[in-house]
Amino acid sequence: MVHDPVMAYEDGTYYLLSTGRGIQWARSADLRTWEVQPESFIGALPAWTRDSVSGFTDHVWAPDLLRMRNRWLLTYSCSTFGRNTSAIGLMTAPRLSGPWTDRGCVVRSESGRDEWNAIDSSLALDDDGRLWMAWGSFWDGIQLAPVDTATYQLLTAPQTVARRHRPGDTTAAENPTSKYAGRNAIEAPFLFRHDGYYYLFVSWDYCCRGAKSNYRVVVGRSRDIEGPYIDREGQPMLFGGGTPVISGDGIRFEAAGHSAAYSFSDGDHFICHGYSNAHGGHSILIDRRIEWTEDGWPKVTL
């Protein structure tokens, strides 16, 4: 099974990281045959992760990888299901094979204090080489802030850039997974640069319910990494906008979400996990090529 996949490439090898104990991972030479690794990707977690998040042990959520200034940055989430006392940690390494050095906590959220959830991070560099991080799940939606490249701390307070529903929308369906997280069913941001735009992919609705999941991915774009992110119909993602990218077809997959996008040597790839009917509703990797429409929107065929 694969949940919340991300990829990276180095020296002829593709790396696939996903949610799991100490981060689950696999490697491949061709993006088709994957060798699942038995050990965790980062080894022992730093003690601060358990001190910061009550109930967290070693089941790490939603990693992300970015190459910057001759080093790899790895972010990862520490949380418990349905709660927003969470933290996003960061490690660095000269190579994907490590060794990984703990750089501490980038951002932490606390239940009753924050109206956002510090999980599902996505790192990106803007055109000026500045580092940014998007994150978020439910509560007030997707957050965005610049990150100091020396200290790996946020430079400003986060700003909300995308929501599933407008604030105060009473038509939003009740959350079937958590009474705490509310009905703003949006999470898993991923930032991708293409042809002068920053594209913000997000997942709508509900994962983690096997064949009952209704996860799907939508996208908006902006010339400025800070937004506003607008969908193909001109609707702001901040107020519920989003152009559909992928969803379940009810045949092979009941749902698909938590995506990432990459430019590899053979073209642009879109990956996510899908809840497979052939595998009893378990989540497996979906890897598809991105086709770009004439007006610059990503098209992905399930």
N, C-alpha and C positions, 0 to 999 in steps of 0.2 A: 504494500500500500504506500501511496505517496500523498502527502497533505501539505499544501502551501509551498509549492516548489519554486526554487530559483536556480539559475544556472550561472556558470562562469567557464572560461576557457583559458588554458595555459599550457604551452609546450606540447601541443598535440593531444591534450586530454580535456574532455568536457567533465565538469563537476556538476552534480545535481544535489542540492541540499534541500531538506524539507523538515517539517515538524517531527520531533521525536526526542528520545532521551539523549541529551548532550548534542543534539542535532543529528538527524539521520542523513546519510549521504551515500552516493553511488558515483561511479565514474565510467566513462565511455570514450572510445576513439572515434565513433561514427554517429552518435546521437540515436542509434537504433538498439544496440545491444548494451545493456547497463550491468555493471558488476557492483552489486550491493555490498557495502562494507560493514563488517560486524561491529566494529568499534565506533564510538561517538566521534564526531568530526573535531570537536575542540577539547576533548578530554574532560578533566575535572572542572566544574564551574566554580567561579570565585564565591567566597562566603557571603559577599554583600547581596547576592541574588536572593538567598534564603532569608537574610535579615530584612530585606526591603519589602518582600512580598510574602505575607503569611500564607502558609499552606503550599508554597512552591517548593519543589524538590529538585528534579533534574529533567523534567519533561519540557523541553525548550520549544517555543512556538515561532513560526514565521521568520526564518533568517533572511538576510539580504547581504549581497556582496557587491563591492564597487572597487575598481582599481583607481588609485589616486596617488600621484607623485611617488611612483616606484614602490608602493605598498598596497596591500589589500586591506580594505575595511570590511569588517563583518559586524552586522547588527543582529540582535536576537531579542526575543520577547520572553518575559517571565510573568506569568499570571495564573489565575485559576478561572475556570469556566464561568462566564456570566457575571463576573465582578470587574470593577475597574480600579482596584488597587493593583497596579501593574508597573513594570519597569522595562525599559529598553537599554540593553547593555551594548558595548562596543569593544571589539578586539581588533588588533592589527597584526599583520604578518608580512614578511618580504615575499613569500610564495604561498600558494594555496595549500601546499603540504605542511605549512607551518615553519617554525613554532609560532603559536598565537599568544600575543601579549594582551592582558586585560587592561583596558583603558577606562573601566568604570561604567557608571550609569550615565547615559545621555539625558534621559528624561524619565520622570516617575509620576504616576497619577495616583490619587488616593480617593477612595470612596467617601462621599460626603464633602469633599473639598473641590474636586475637579469635575467639570462637565464634559470630559473626554477620557479616552482610554489609551494608555501608553503601550499599545501593541501594534503589530503589523507594520513595521517600518520599511521605508523605501528611501534609499540614498540616491542623490543625483547631483551632478555638477552643472552649473549654468554656463552661459557663454563666456563669462568672465572668470571661470574657474572657481567660483565660490561653491561651497558645499551646502546642500539643503537636505532636509529630511522631512518626508511626509509620513504620517502614521494615523491610526485611529480605527475604532470599531464601535458602532452604535453610539449611545449618548449624544453628543452634539456633532458627531460625524468626523470627517477627515481633517486633520490638522497639518500645518506646514510651518516650518521655521528654519532659518539659517543656522549652521553649525560651525563653531570655531574649529579650524583645522589644527590648532595647536593643543587645545584643551579638550576638544570633543564635547563641549557644552553648548547649549543653545545660546545664540547671540541675542535673541529677542523672545518675547512671549509668543506662543503659537497663535496662528490665525486659522479659523475654520474656512475651508475652501470647497467642501462638498458635503451635501446631506442627501439622504434618501427622500425625506419629506420636508416641506416647509415647516418652520417652527409653528406650533399650534395646530397642525393639521390633524383633525379628529377622524379622518377617514383611514388612517394608517391601521393595518391589521394588527391584532394583538400578537405579541411576541410569544411563540410557542416553546422557546428554549430557556428563557430567563425572565423572571419578574423584575429583576434589577436593571437590566440593560435597556428597557424601554422599546419603542417601536421604530426608532430611526435605523432601519436595517441596512446599513452601509458599512463597509470595512475594506481592508486589504488594498490600500492604494499602491500604484506602481507608476513611477514617472519615467517617460521615454521620450528622447529627443529625436525628431525627424523633420527634415526639410524646413527648418526655421520655426517649428512649433515644439512646445512641450505638451505631450499627451499625458493625461491623467486617467489611468484605468482604475476602476473600483469595482467591487463586488456588491451586488444588491441581494437582499433577502437572506435565506437561511441555509447554512451549511450543517454538516455534522449530524445529519438525521438519516443517513443512508439513502434508501430509495425514496424517502419522504422529503429529501432536501429539494429546495427550489432556487438554489444559488444561480446567479448569472452575472455577466460582466458587461459594464457599460463604460463609455469613454467621453471625455471632453478635451478641449485643447485651448492653449493660450500662447501668444507670442512672448509673454513674460512668465517666468517660472512662478511668480507670486500670484498669477491669475489676473483677472477672473477666468475660470475655465468654463467654456461654452460648448454646448453640444451642436450637432449638425443642424438642428432646427432653430438655433439661436437662443436656447434656454440655458440659463446659468446653472451649473452643477450645485452652486451654493443653495439653490432653491428647488432641488429635486431633478434638475436636468441630467441627461445622460443618453448617449447614442448606443443602442445595443451592439454588442460585439459577438457574444457567444452565450448560449444557454442550452439546457438539455433538449433532446429531441424526442424523449419519451420512448425511444427504441433502444439505442445503445447506451445513452446516458440520461438519467433523470434530471441531472443538474450539472453545472460546470462553473467553477469560479476560483478565486484567489490566484490571479494571473501575474505574469511577468512577460516582458518583451525584450528581444535582443537582436542586434545586428551581427550575424556570424558570416563567415566567408561565402556561404552558399545562399545568403539572403537574410531577410528579417523573419524571426521566429516568435511565435506567441505560444506560451505554455500556461497551463493551469492544471487543477485536478478535477476529474469528473467522477460522478457517482455512477458506477458501471452496473447495468442490469446483468450482464454476463458474469459479473463477479459478486453477485449477491448484494449490490448496493455499496460495496466498498469503493474507496477513492483510488483512482489510478491516474497516471500521468497522461495528459493530452499535450501533444506537440504538433503545431500546425504552422504553415507558412503564412505570413501576412501579405495580402495583396492590397495595394493602395489605390483608392479610387482617384478619378481625375481631379476631384476637388480636395484630395488629401486626407481621406478618412480610411482607417484600417478596416479591412474586410477579412474575416476569418471563417473558414468553412469547417464545420464539425465533421 
